Amino acid sequence: MNNKLLILIIIILIIITICIKPKEVLIENKDIEVLLDNNKLSLQDYLIGVVGCEMPASFHYEALKAQAVASRTFAYNYLKDNIININSSAQCYSNNNALKDKWQDNYDKYYSIIKKAVEETNNKVITYQGNIIKSYYFAISNGKTSTALSVFNEDLPYLTNVDSTFDEGVNKYEVTTTFTYDNFCNLLNINPCNITISNIKRDESNRITSLFINDKEYDGITLRKQLGLRSTDFDIKLLDNIKITTKGYGHGVGMSQYGANYLANNNYSYEEIIKYYYKDVEITSIN
């Protein structure tokens, strides 16, 4: 075998080795600290507090692990120079005292379970084409998740419409809130208080994108915030009072937490839950 042929074979073998090597996220995972509202925490302590705050500790263990990975992934979007600088409005966080108040006599039991879920998924994050994703999540779907484009005006291909009709069996899936006309008009600064509703537009997940109240257009997300509604999938009835019925709870993008628990109770692993709600992603270990 001549030298040129030998060199060619070596080059081909090197290329093949590179191509089949698993994708890795090139982030140093040493001594990462979390700066939460100017308080320093270890990443593990932060994630225990986030999972404990964001998801019922009584949920299936695989759902808790899915939440741990989603929360870690979300936090890594705030990473710079081994510091995750984040505030408590980005992800719900409860310190140990708050968790003790919440769990009472079950504190030791639930803390141990969530700590184990965080540890067993240590260094795991969700990636799309080699990049860490924006791992949005929420409580209860209206039956279908929404797109990041529809809610956050971000065109993220891994956050698309996903069937989650099993959420319809969740307690408080559908909730009716009653407003007096005066209260409704005060919240929206409508004067005089004569209400007509028209031109309701919905996205593919049936969530309201816009509607007109009298002659003013409102987008669904703004209206939800102003009225304190549970979701943007709602129906308004003008009766003696104004009754608004919502379906689901939360913005609707990414992983449904109650949907994750349903899937876990139907033998889905945490990896399968994540890949169900976030499309075409990989679960990657950080170097």
Secondary structure as UniProt FT lines:
FT   HELIX           3..20
FT   STRAND          33..36
FT   TURN            37..38
FT   STRAND          39..42
FT   HELIX           43..54
FT   TURN            57..58
FT   HELIX           61..76
FT   TURN            77..78
FT   STRAND          79..80
FT   TURN            81..82
FT   STRAND          83..86
FT   TURN            88..90
FT   HELIX           96..103
FT   HELIX           104..106
FT   HELIX           107..120
FT   TURN            121..123
FT   STRAND          124..128
FT   TURN            129..130
FT   STRAND          131..132
FT   STRAND          137..138
FT   HELIX           148..152
FT   TURN            157..158
FT   HELIX           165..169
FT   TURN            171..172
FT   STRAND          174..179
FT   HELIX           181..188
FT   STRAND          197..202
FT   TURN            204..205
FT   STRAND          208..213
FT   TURN            214..215
FT   STRAND          216..219
FT   HELIX           220..227
FT   STRAND          234..238
FT   STRAND          242..247
FT   STRAND          255..256
FT   HELIX           257..265
FT   TURN            266..267
FT   HELIX           270..277
FT   TURN            279..280
FT   STRAND          282..286
//
